Amino acid sequence: MKIKPPFYLLLIILGGILIGFGGKFMRNEYAMILGIVLLMFGIYKTSTSWSKGEDKKEE
């Protein structure tokens, strides 16, 4: 599906924004935790989708 890569990029950007500016909206500790979780989930899903694409090209 073509919507997945932009969605994962959005998660990475949102995670970075929460880490940087989340202290203004909620407690700093919670903002950093939520930002790191979103960032890592987006990076993980992006890297697994890239590896699936490489497997298809090799075959």
Summary of the structure (lengths in Angstrom):
residues: 59
radius of gyration: 14.2
end to end distance: 19.8
largest distance: 49.3
contacts: 159
relative contact order: 0.18
helix: 88%
strand: 0%
